[in-house]
Amino acid sequence: MTEVISALIPPLLVGAAVVYGVVKLVRSDAAGLRARREPGEEPSDKTSSGEY
């Protein structure tokens, strides 16, 4: 059983690192979009205005 667990640890660590990197990238992109928006501007949500 420990052989199976020890064989799965490296791929799990790589997968976790990839997920962490993607989350950091998406969050930094979203932060840039929030910073460029003017202070009084509402977020654009086309579904709330009835347009699809």
N, C-alpha and C positions, 0 to 999 in steps of 0.2 A: 504493500500500500504506500509506503514512503517513497518507493521508486516512482510511482505514478505521480505523486504530489511533487516530488523534486523535478520531474520532467515537465510538469505544467507551470512551474513558477516562472521561468524566463519568458514564455509567451504571454503570460498574464501581466507581467511587469511591462513588457513592451506595449501591450494593448492599453494598459492603464496610462502609460506615458503618451500614447497617441491621443487618447480621449482627453487627457489633461491639456495637451497642446491645442487641440481643436477648440476646446472650451475657452482657453485663454485668447485664441485668435478671434473667435466670434465675439467675445466680450469686449476686446479692444476695438474691433470694428464698430460695434454698437455704441461704444463710448465716444468714438469719433463722430458718429452721426448725431448723437445727442449734443455734443459740444458745438457743432456747426449750426444747429437750429437756433433761431432767434429766441430770446427769452420768453416772449409772449406767444410764440407760435405753438399751436396745438399739434400733436402728432397726427400724421396723415393716416387715416383708417378709412379706406374706400367702402368697406362693408357697412359702416354706420350711416353713410349718406345715401344708401340705397343703390349705389353703382356697383356693378360687378365686372 
